[in-house]
């Protein structure tokens, strides 16, 4: 741990530092640092110089207003006062915003998650992140999945055939994404799902299940694999069909790896597939929520 006399400061980053920050810190790939509302870093003396990053992005939706916080600190500095100062700086700004709550994803049961809970955050949900070799996963799905799907066929459609309001409804009811977060990706705009890597199972007008994916920096990301709450008895083959379609599309794009978010209680066969395909678990993460107390001027303040 750094000595108590180590010089440090929390400041906003210089524009020419953004590329390095994106490369060396854990930042949600949907976050565009050039478009975020507020950014801060911990600067120390050489050799590392920048050892922490906080990014606060406020939603502009009229309901369920949220501020999304990315907070990542080098392990040697996580128990340092600088780490807490960085978090408190971001939360102070969140309290001045119009957001009603702050959401952040952190390593489960780690030092940062403990510090967040000391500030009033509560755990909302957990997930594991796996990196899966595409060729091995596709080989397994073609070998075992083809036999299963031959007995119980499942219609899989490109996501563009499914009404957007149905996709939003499923994501909202399963609490995976807010409706405003469900949109096709667009050039120059962060976030959104890629229609080339997204599919629905069953009737496109009211699908039994959906899979939303995207591609970034040469890697495919499987973000949402969800069953329609209105069809809870859907056969498990629907998930197999969706996974096979996703890995087939990933292979067609020439991508070698897929990163998959597996949420607690809803892995739908992803973890066994990852293990059989020689995948590696990257981390266990938890989503935390902090409710902000309303202020007299209509904004919110940290409780």
C-alpha positions in Angstrom: 0.0 0.0 0.0 1.3 3.5 -0.8 2.8 5.4 2.1 0.8 8.1 3.8 3.1 10.8 2.4 2.7 9.8 -1.2 1.6 12.9 -3.2 -1.7 12.5 -5.0 -4.6 14.6 -6.2 -8.1 14.0 -7.7 -8.5 16.1 -10.9 -10.2 16.0 -14.3 -8.2 14.3 -17.0 -6.5 16.0 -19.9 -8.0 15.3 -23.4 -4.9 13.5 -24.5 -5.2 11.1 -21.6 -8.6 9.7 -22.6 -7.2 7.0 -24.9 -4.9 5.7 -22.2 -7.7 5.7 -19.7 -9.9 3.6 -21.9 -7.0 1.1 -22.4 -5.9 0.7 -18.8 -9.1 0.9 -16.7 -12.2 -1.2 -16.6 -14.7 0.9 -18.4 -18.1 -0.4 -19.8 -17.5 -0.6 -23.6 -20.8 1.3 -24.1 -19.3 4.3 -22.3 -17.7 6.9 -24.6 -15.3 9.0 -22.5 -15.5 11.9 -24.9 -19.3 12.2 -24.4 -19.5 11.5 -20.6 -20.8 14.3 -18.3 -18.1 14.1 -15.7 -14.6 12.4 -15.3 -12.0 12.4 -12.6 -8.7 10.6 -12.1 -6.3 10.1 -9.2 -2.9 11.4 -10.2 0.2 10.4 -8.2 3.9 10.6 -8.7 5.8 8.3 -11.1 5.9 5.6 -12.2 2.1 5.0 -12.6 0.9 8.6 -12.5 -2.8 7.8 -12.9 -4.1 5.1 -10.6 -7.8 5.7 -10.5 -10.7 6.7 -12.6 -14.3 7.7 -12.0 -16.8 8.4 -14.8 -20.3 9.7 -14.0 -22.9 9.8 -16.8 -26.3 11.2 -16.1 -29.4 9.9 -17.9 -31.7 12.4 -19.5 -34.8 10.3 -19.3 -37.9 11.9 -17.7 -38.6 8.9 -15.5 -36.3 6.6 -13.5 -33.5 9.1 -13.8 -30.2 7.5 -13.0 -26.5 8.4 -12.9 -24.2 5.6 -14.0 -20.9 5.5 -12.2 -17.7 3.7 -13.4 -15.2 3.6 -10.5 -11.9 1.7 -11.0 -8.8 2.0 -8.9 -5.5 0.2 -9.0 -5.4 -2.5 -6.4 -2.5 -1.0 -4.4 -4.5 2.2 -4.0 -8.0 0.8 -3.3 -7.6 1.2 0.5 -6.0 4.6 0.2 -7.8 7.8 1.1 -7.5 8.8 -2.5 -9.9 6.1 -3.6 -12.5 7.3 -1.1 -12.0 10.9 -2.2 -12.5 9.9 -5.8 -15.8 8.2 -5.0 -17.0 11.1 -2.8 -16.2 13.6 -5.6 -18.4 11.6 -8.0 -21.2 11.2 -5.5 -21.1 15.0 -4.6 -21.6 15.7 -8.3 -24.4 13.1 -8.5 -26.2 14.9 -5.6 -26.1 18.1 -7.6 -27.6 16.5 -10.7 -31.2 15.7 -11.4 -30.6 11.9 -11.0 -32.7 10.0 -8.4 -30.2 7.2 -8.0 -26.6 6.1 -8.8 -25.9 2.7 -10.3 -22.4 1.2 -10.5 -20.9 -2.2 -11.2 -18.0 -3.4 -9.1 -16.1 -6.6 -8.4 -18.2 -8.6 -6.0 -17.0 -8.8 -2.4 -14.0 -6.6 -3.2 -12.5 -3.6 -1.4 -14.3 -1.1 -3.7 -17.7 -2.8 -3.2 -17.2 -2.6 0.6 -16.4 1.1 0.3 -19.5 1.6 -1.9 -21.7 0.0 0.7 -20.2 2.2 3.4 -21.5 5.1 1.4 -25.0 3.7 1.3 -25.0 1.6 -1.9 -26.9 -1.7 -1.8 -26.4 -4.7 -4.0 -28.9 -5.0 -6.8 -27.8 -8.1 -8.7 -24.7 -10.2 -9.5 -23.2 -11.5 -12.7 -20.2 -13.4 -13.9 -18.2 -12.4 -17.0 -16.8 -15.2 -19.2 -14.6 -15.1 -22.3 -15.5 -17.9 -24.6 -13.6 -19.2 -27.7 -16.1 -18.9 -30.6 -14.9 -22.0 -32.6 -15.1 -24.3 -29.6 -18.5 -23.0 -28.5 -19.9 -23.3 -32.0 -18.5 -26.9 -32.4 -20.2 -27.9 -29.1 -23.5 -26.2 -30.1 -23.5 -27.8 -33.6 -22.7 -31.2 -32.1 -25.1 -31.4 -29.2 -27.5 -28.6 -30.2 -28.3 -29.9 -33.6 -29.5 -33.2 -32.2 -31.8 -31.5 -29.6 -33.2 -29.0 -32.1 -33.9 -31.8 -34.6 -36.4 -33.2 -32.1 -37.8 -29.9 -30.9 -37.4 -27.3 -33.7 -37.2 -23.6 -32.7 -37.7 -20.6 -35.1 -34.9 -18.1 -34.7 -35.3 -14.7 -36.3 -33.0 -11.7 -36.7 -33.9 -9.1 -34.1 -35.0 -6.5 -36.7 -38.1 -8.6 -37.3 -39.1 -8.2 -33.6 -40.9 -5.0 -32.7 -38.7 -2.8 -30.5 -41.5 -2.3 -28.0 -41.6 -6.1 -27.4 -37.8 -6.2 -26.8 -38.1 -3.3 -24.4 -41.0 -5.0 -22.6 -39.0 -8.2 -22.0 -35.9 -6.3 -20.8 -37.9 -4.1 -18.5 -39.9 -7.0 -16.9 -36.8 -9.0 -16.4 -35.0 -5.9 -15.0 -32.1 -6.3 -17.4 -32.3 -2.9 -19.1 -34.4 0.2 -18.9 -36.6 0.7 -22.0 -34.6 3.7 -23.1 -31.4 1.6 -23.1 -32.8 -0.8 -25.6 -32.0 0.6 -29.1 -30.0 -0.5 -32.1 -26.4 0.6 -32.2 -25.5 3.6 -34.5 -22.2 4.9 -35.8 -20.7 7.5 -33.4 -23.1 6.7 -30.6 -22.1 4.5 -27.7 -24.4 1.7 -26.5 -27.1 -0.2 -28.2 -27.4 -3.7 -29.6 -26.0 -4.9 -33.0 -28.7 -6.4 -35.2 -26.1 -8.7 -36.8 -25.5 -10.4 -33.4 -29.1 -10.2 -31.9 -31.9 -12.7 -32.3 -35.4 -13.7 -31.1 -36.8 -17.2 -30.6 -40.4 -18.1 -31.4 -43.0 -15.7 -32.9 -41.1 -12.5 -33.8 -44.3 -10.5 -32.9 -44.1 -11.8 -29.3 -40.9 -13.8 -28.9 -40.4 -16.6 -26.3 -36.8 -15.3 -25.7 -34.3 -12.8 -27.0 -30.6 -12.4 -27.3 -28.9 -9.0 -27.6 -25.3 -8.8 -28.6 -22.8 -6.4 -30.1 -19.3 -6.1 -31.5 -16.6 -3.8 -30.3 -12.8 -3.8 -30.8 -12.7 -7.3 -32.4 -14.8 -9.0 -29.7 -18.4 -10.0 -29.6 -20.4 -9.2 -26.5 -23.4 -11.2 -25.4 -25.2 -8.9 -23.0 -28.8 -10.1 -22.8 -30.2 -13.6 -22.9 -33.7 -13.5 -21.5 -36.9 -15.5 -21.5 -40.2 -13.7 -22.0 -41.9 -13.6 -18.6 -45.2 -14.3 -20.5 -43.9 -17.7 -21.7 -42.2 -19.2 -18.6 -42.7 -22.7 -19.8 -40.7 -22.2 -23.0 -38.5 -25.3 -23.7 -34.8 -24.9 -23.0 -34.1 -25.6 -26.7 -35.0 -22.0 -27.4 -31.9 -20.8 -25.5 -29.8 -23.3 -27.4 -31.1 -22.1 -30.7 -30.3 -18.5 -29.7 -26.8 -19.3 -28.6 -26.0 -21.2 -31.7 -27.3 -18.3 -33.9 -25.2 -15.8 -31.9 -22.0 -17.9 -32.2 -22.6 -18.6 -35.9 -23.0 -14.9 -36.5 -19.9 -14.1 -34.4 -17.9 -16.6 -36.5 -19.2 -15.2 -39.7 -17.8 -11.8 -38.7 -14.4 -13.4 -38.2 -14.3 -12.9 -34.4 -12.4 -15.3 -32.3 -13.8 -14.6 -28.8 -17.1 -13.7 -27.2 -17.5 -12.0 -23.8 -20.7 -13.1 -22.1 -22.4 -11.6 -19.1 -24.1 -14.3 -17.0 -26.5 -13.0 -14.4 -27.3 -14.8 -11.2 -30.3 -17.1 -11.5 -30.5 -16.8 -15.3 -27.5 -18.4 -16.9 -29.7 -20.5 -19.3 -26.8 -22.9 -20.0 -24.2 -20.3 -20.7 -21.9 -21.4 -17.8 -21.8 -25.1 -18.8 -21.2 -24.0 -22.4 -18.4 -21.7 -21.4 -16.7 -24.5 -19.4 -17.1 -27.1 -22.1 -15.7 -24.7 -24.7 -12.6 -23.9 -22.5 -13.8 -20.4 -21.6 -12.3 -18.4 -18.8 -14.2 -16.6 -16.1 -12.9 -13.0 -16.0 -14.7 -11.7 -12.9 -17.7 -11.9 -10.6 -19.3 -8.5 -10.6 -22.2 -6.9 -8.6 -24.5 -4.1 -9.6 -25.0 -1.6 -6.8 -27.6 1.1 -6.3 -27.6 4.3 -4.2 -30.9 6.2 -3.9 -30.4 10.0 -3.7 -32.5 12.1 -1.4 -34.6 14.8 -3.3 -33.5 18.4 -2.9 -35.7 21.4 -2.6 -34.7 22.6 -6.1 -35.9 19.4 -7.7 -32.5 17.8 -7.9 -31.2 15.1 -5.5 -28.6 14.9 -2.8 -26.6 12.0 -1.3 -28.4 10.5 1.7 
